[in-house]
Amino acid sequence: MNERQIEILEKLIYLKCIGGRHTSKDNVIKGFPTHERGNIKKELGNLIKKGYILQKPTSYGMEVSNNPKMLPEIRRLLESIS
């Protein structure tokens, strides 16, 4: 787990996007430096593949949220870095 992946998970928790509450992929990328946004998109994809983040297709685009089943592990990761 690298620093960018942890920042993405942390942002989704800050936005309270867990399970049924989700946000646009674009909203996750906002707030990161513009030169890093390509890396953030890549790391977001890696987190989806690992199962930390769930995707939900909607009529207005793809939405994402933290996987509630992985929440204890996500919190443990976030506590270990603080």
Secondary structure, DSSP 8 states (H G I E B T S, - for coil): --HHHHHHHHHHHHTT-BTT--EEHHHHHTTS-GGGHHHHHHHHHHHHHHTSEEEEEETTEEEEEE-GGGHHHHHHHHHHH-
